C-alpha cells in the first residue's frame, strides 16, 4: 500500500525520526497507528459505558446515609 502524505505529516515524521527512537518512517507511522487504535478502544469503552443505566447521585448518597457510611 502506498499513500500520499501532506507536508505537515511528513514534517511530523521527520521530527519523530530526529528523536532517534525510530529506525525508519514506517516505524513512526506504525507507532502512531497503534496509539490511535488504543485511543479508539478507550473511546469505544466509554461509549459502551455511557449506554449503561445511571443511578442518580442523590439516590446513592441516600443509601450511604441510611447505612451510616456518609455523614
MOSUL-V179334 format. One line per field, one symbol per residue. phi: phi as a letter, one per 30 degrees, with the letter a starting at -180 (. if undefined). psi: psi as a letter, one per 20 degrees, with the letter a starting at -180 (. if undefined). burial: I if it has 16 or more other ideal C-beta (glycine too) atoms within 10 Angstrom, else O. A space follows every 10 residues. Layout:
# MOSUL-V179334
phi=???
psi=???
burial=???
This chain:
# MOSUL-V179334
phi=.bbccdeddd dddddddddi dbdaeddddd dddddddddd dddddddddd dddcceeddd ddddddchcb d
psi=qqqpqrhghg hgggghhhhj iphrhhhggg gghggggggh gghhgghghh iqqqpqhhgg ggghghjkip .
burial=OOOOOOOOOO OOIOOIOOOO OIOOOOOIIO OOOOOOOOOO OOOOOOOOOO OOOOOOOOOO OOOOOOOOOO O
